[in-house]
Amino acid sequence: MKHIKSMKITVYNIKGSTGKTPIATNIALDHDYAIATNEVYHVLGDIFPDERVLETVPSEAFPELPKDIDVVFDLGGFIEAGGQSINSALEQSDCVIIPVNNELKALRNTIHTIEEVQGINPNIIIVATKLELKDKITGRWDKGEDFLNVQKIIHEVTGVKYPVFPLKLSKVFETIFTEEKSIRQIRGAGGLAAYSFREVAEQFEDIYKHLKTHYGK
């Protein structure tokens, strides 16, 4: 997959521990993007050079970035609580990735996140994270029980058929930070990693294809 250029992407959910930072980091590493955060405590400076990390606090807006700056906004916090950083990121992003796992609290918070986001940026993509079971008959992650439950709830409650992509639970998300490499780069080293992380790498490629087809310039 060629790099996706001329794009700004927000990865956001008001609920923590849904996979925002691993997803944002993997995208930025794969496509040589800058990465932006409104989190006071983060590890992004350990992975990216200073010139590729943009920081602010929740109450302060990100600057309006030039069109030729490719960036992933990795965001936490609440828009309704005065999150100027979130508003400013959403307004200049081409699309918003909202990760969610199949837990009741996460799903409830994700519905609230969608309600907050859609009025500012309707280009929403849902990623069902931490999937542990694929469909036994087809062997497909997007036919597994957890994925289908996430998809059903998001579509039925919001009334919008947002695209939903599967992302399996994998140790590779820890490896991204220990090796400071994307999943694609980790697999490129060959060996067992090339096989072990194949499925999750392919799942990211499906997300990238969607981004490039619908929002790439």
C-alpha positions in Angstrom: 0.0 0.0 0.0 1.4 3.4 -1.0 1.5 6.1 1.6 -1.7 8.1 1.9 -0.8 11.7 1.4 -2.6 15.0 2.0 -4.7 13.8 4.9 -5.5 14.8 8.4 -7.1 12.1 10.6 -8.5 12.3 14.1 -8.5 9.2 16.3 -10.9 9.9 19.2 -13.2 8.4 21.8 -14.2 9.9 25.1 -13.7 6.4 26.6 -10.1 5.4 27.4 -8.5 2.1 26.7 -10.2 1.5 23.4 -7.0 1.6 21.3 -6.7 5.2 20.2 -3.0 5.8 20.7 -1.8 2.5 19.2 -4.0 3.1 16.1 -2.9 6.7 15.8 0.8 5.8 16.3 0.6 2.9 13.8 -0.9 5.2 11.1 1.6 7.9 11.7 4.6 5.5 11.5 3.3 3.7 8.4 2.7 6.9 6.5 5.3 9.3 7.8 2.7 11.6 9.4 3.1 14.0 12.2 1.2 13.2 15.3 -0.7 15.6 17.6 -2.1 15.1 21.1 -4.0 17.0 23.8 -2.9 14.5 26.5 -0.6 15.9 29.1 1.1 12.6 29.7 2.0 10.7 26.6 4.9 8.6 25.2 4.8 10.0 21.6 8.0 11.9 22.2 9.8 8.7 22.8 8.8 7.4 19.3 8.7 10.4 17.0 11.2 13.2 16.6 10.3 16.5 18.2 9.5 18.1 14.9 6.8 15.5 14.2 5.0 15.9 17.6 2.4 18.7 18.1 1.1 19.1 21.7 -1.5 21.2 23.3 -3.8 21.0 26.3 -7.6 20.2 26.1 -8.6 23.8 26.6 -6.4 25.2 23.8 -7.0 24.8 20.1 -4.6 23.3 17.7 -3.3 25.7 15.1 -4.9 25.6 11.7 -2.3 23.4 9.9 -1.4 23.9 6.2 -3.0 21.6 3.7 0.3 19.9 2.9 0.9 18.8 6.5 -0.2 15.2 7.1 -1.1 14.5 10.7 -2.9 12.2 13.0 -4.6 13.7 16.0 -4.6 11.4 19.0 -7.2 12.8 21.3 -8.8 12.3 24.7 -11.3 14.3 26.8 -14.7 15.7 26.3 -15.9 18.2 23.7 -18.8 19.3 25.9 -16.3 20.2 28.7 -14.6 22.9 26.7 -12.3 20.8 24.7 -11.1 23.4 22.2 -8.3 21.1 21.1 -10.8 18.5 20.1 -13.0 20.9 18.2 -10.1 22.4 16.3 -8.8 18.9 15.3 -12.2 17.7 14.2 -12.8 20.8 12.1 -9.6 20.4 10.0 -9.7 16.6 9.7 -10.7 14.7 6.6 -12.2 11.9 8.7 -12.5 10.7 12.3 -11.7 7.2 13.5 -13.5 6.1 16.6 -12.2 2.9 18.2 -14.5 0.8 20.4 -14.4 -2.6 22.0 -17.4 -4.9 22.8 -18.0 -3.8 26.4 -21.2 -2.1 27.6 -19.5 1.0 29.0 -17.3 1.4 25.9 -20.3 1.1 23.6 -22.3 3.6 25.6 -19.5 6.1 25.6 -18.9 5.6 21.9 -22.5 6.4 21.1 -22.0 9.6 23.1 -18.8 10.3 21.2 -20.5 9.9 17.9 -23.3 12.3 18.9 -20.6 14.9 19.8 -18.5 14.4 16.7 -21.1 14.1 14.0 -22.2 17.7 14.2 -18.6 18.8 13.7 -17.3 16.2 11.3 -19.7 13.5 9.9 -16.9 11.5 8.2 -16.8 8.9 10.9 -15.2 5.4 10.7 -15.7 2.9 13.5 -12.9 0.4 14.4 -14.0 -2.6 16.5 -11.0 -3.3 18.7 -9.7 -6.0 21.0 -11.5 -8.7 19.0 -10.7 -12.2 20.3 -13.1 -14.5 18.4 -13.5 -14.8 14.6 -16.4 -16.6 13.0 -15.7 -20.4 13.3 -17.2 -21.3 9.9 -15.8 -18.5 7.7 -12.7 -17.7 9.7 -13.5 -14.0 9.3 -13.2 -11.4 12.0 -16.0 -9.3 10.6 -18.4 -12.2 11.0 -17.4 -12.9 14.7 -19.9 -12.3 17.5 -18.1 -9.4 19.1 -17.7 -7.5 15.9 -21.3 -8.1 14.8 -22.5 -6.9 18.2 -20.5 -3.6 17.9 -21.7 -3.1 14.4 -25.3 -3.7 15.2 -25.4 -1.4 18.2 -23.6 1.4 16.4 -25.9 1.2 13.4 -29.2 0.7 15.3 -28.6 3.4 17.9 -27.2 6.1 15.7 -29.4 5.2 12.7 -26.3 5.7 10.4 -24.5 2.8 8.6 -21.0 4.0 9.5 -18.3 1.8 8.1 -17.0 -0.6 10.8 -13.7 -2.3 10.5 -12.4 -5.2 12.7 -9.1 -5.1 14.6 -8.1 -8.2 16.5 -6.5 -8.2 20.0 -2.7 -8.6 19.5 0.5 -8.2 21.4 1.8 -6.3 18.4 0.3 -3.1 19.8 2.7 -3.3 22.8 5.5 -4.1 20.3 4.8 -0.8 18.4 6.0 1.1 21.5 8.8 -1.1 22.6 10.4 -1.3 19.1 9.1 2.1 17.9 8.0 0.7 14.6 4.7 0.2 12.8 3.2 -3.2 12.4 4.2 -3.2 8.8 7.8 -2.4 9.7 7.9 -5.0 12.4 6.7 -7.7 9.9 9.3 -6.5 7.5 12.0 -7.9 9.7 10.7 -11.4 8.8 10.8 -14.4 11.1 7.9 -15.3 13.4 6.6 -11.7 13.6 5.9 -11.7 9.8 3.5 -14.6 10.4 2.2 -13.8 13.8 1.1 -10.3 13.0 -0.2 -11.0 9.5 -3.9 -10.7 10.2 -3.8 -7.5 12.1 -1.5 -6.0 9.4 -4.1 -7.0 6.8 -6.8 -5.4 8.9 -4.9 -2.1 8.9 -4.4 -2.3 5.1 -8.2 -2.6 4.8 -8.6 0.6 6.8 -5.9 2.3 4.7 -7.7 1.3 1.5 -10.9 2.9 2.8 -9.1 6.1 3.8 -7.3 6.4 0.5 -10.5 5.6 -1.6 -12.8 8.0 0.3 -10.6 10.8 1.7 -7.1 10.6 0.0 -6.2 13.4 -2.3 
